[in-house]
Amino acid sequence: MSSTAVKVAQRAPARKPAAPSRRPAPAKRRQPAPSAAVHRVTVQKSTVVFVVATGAIVIAIMLGLVALNALLAQASFKIGDLQTRVTALQQSVEERRLELAALSSPSHVANAATKRGYAYPQGGIQVLTPLAPSRGSAKAVGGGR
């Protein structure tokens, strides 16, 4: 046989019939049937707290996203303004380079000098070039340091 004990079902002792009551049985109260319009839902307090906390978190996140979007839009407008300014400054620099090139041309310099009373020398234009340094001339030319 197995080591588990076998339980034998035993009968419960017989009960005596209940003594008849002197009072009549109370009439059952009839409870009104709940109508479809008035249907109460019992909500636990923790569920209400959860819904309120979740709603507050969602609203805070949405406000944060709206604020972030506003900051990004503002930065985008600033970048656009700066790009416009950079383009205008680059154009101004290019115009001034062209103006500088025109003003520094030899023909313009010669015309401006003539207007102010300067004249070419009679013997022509002389171009001075530095001499090749020699051993003895460095002291005479440089002053001898």
C-alpha positions in Angstrom: 0.0 0.0 0.0 0.9 3.6 -0.3 2.1 5.7 2.5 -0.7 8.2 2.2 -3.5 7.8 4.6 -6.9 7.1 3.3 -9.7 9.2 4.7 -13.0 7.6 5.3 -16.0 9.8 4.9 -18.0 10.0 8.0 -21.5 11.0 8.4 -22.4 14.1 10.4 -24.6 13.4 13.4 -28.2 13.8 12.8 -29.7 17.1 13.7 -32.9 17.7 15.5 -35.6 19.6 13.7 -35.9 23.2 14.7 -38.6 24.1 17.1 -41.5 25.9 15.6 -41.2 29.6 16.1 -44.0 31.5 17.8 -43.4 34.6 15.7 -44.5 34.6 12.1 -41.7 35.0 9.5 -41.1 38.6 8.6 -42.2 39.6 5.2 -39.4 40.1 2.7 -38.9 43.7 1.8 -38.9 44.2 -1.9 -36.0 46.4 -3.0 -36.6 48.7 -5.9 -34.9 47.6 -9.1 -32.1 50.0 -10.1 -33.2 52.1 -13.0 -30.9 52.6 -16.0 -30.8 56.4 -15.4 -29.6 56.1 -11.8 -26.8 53.7 -11.9 -24.2 54.4 -9.2 -20.7 53.3 -9.8 -18.6 52.9 -6.8 -15.2 54.4 -7.3 -12.3 53.7 -5.0 -10.4 56.7 -3.6 -7.1 55.4 -5.0 -8.6 55.4 -8.6 -9.6 59.0 -8.2 -6.2 60.0 -7.0 -4.6 58.1 -9.9 -6.7 59.8 -12.5 -6.1 63.3 -11.0 -2.3 62.6 -10.7 -2.1 61.2 -14.3 -4.1 64.2 -15.6 -1.8 66.6 -13.9 1.3 64.9 -15.3 -0.1 64.8 -18.8 -1.0 68.5 -18.6 2.4 69.4 -17.3 4.1 67.5 -20.2 1.8 69.2 -22.8 2.6 72.6 -21.4 6.3 71.8 -21.5 6.1 70.7 -25.1 4.3 73.9 -26.1 6.9 76.0 -24.3 9.7 74.0 -26.1 8.0 74.5 -29.4 7.7 78.3 -28.8 11.4 78.4 -27.9 12.4 76.5 -31.1 10.2 78.8 -33.2 11.8 81.9 -31.6 15.3 80.5 -32.2 14.3 79.8 -35.8 13.2 83.4 -36.4 16.5 84.7 -34.8 18.5 82.4 -37.1 16.6 83.7 -40.1 17.3 87.3 -39.1 21.0 86.6 -38.6 21.2 84.9 -42.0 19.7 87.9 -43.7 22.1 90.2 -41.8 25.1 88.0 -42.8 24.0 88.1 -46.5 23.7 91.9 -46.4 27.1 92.3 -44.7 28.7 90.0 -47.3 27.3 92.1 -50.1 28.6 95.2 -48.4 32.1 93.8 -48.1 32.1 92.8 -51.8 31.0 96.3 -52.8 33.7 97.9 -50.7 36.4 95.6 -52.2 35.3 96.6 -55.7 35.4 100.3 -54.5 38.9 99.8 -53.1 40.1 98.1 -56.2 38.8 101.0 -58.3 40.3 103.7 -56.0 43.7 102.0 -55.8 44.1 101.5 -59.6 47.2 103.4 -61.0 45.1 105.5 -63.4 42.8 106.7 -60.6 45.8 107.5 -58.3 47.4 109.5 -61.2 44.2 111.5 -61.9 43.7 112.3 -58.2 47.3 113.5 -57.9 46.9 115.7 -60.9 43.7 117.3 -59.5 45.6 118.1 -56.3 48.5 119.8 -58.1 51.0 117.0 -58.3 52.9 116.5 -61.6 55.1 113.9 -63.1 58.9 114.6 -62.7 60.5 116.0 -65.9 63.0 113.2 -66.3 60.4 110.5 -66.1 59.5 108.0 -63.4 62.4 106.6 -61.4 62.0 103.2 -59.7 64.4 102.7 -56.8 65.5 99.2 -56.0 67.6 98.0 -53.1 71.2 97.3 -53.9 72.7 93.9 -53.2 74.5 94.1 -49.9 78.3 94.0 -50.1 80.7 93.3 -47.3 81.9 96.9 -46.8 78.8 98.8 -47.7 76.6 97.4 -44.9 78.2 99.6 -42.3 78.1 102.7 -44.5 74.5 102.3 -45.6 73.0 100.9 -42.4 74.8 103.4 -40.2 76.7 100.7 -38.3 74.9 99.4 -35.4 
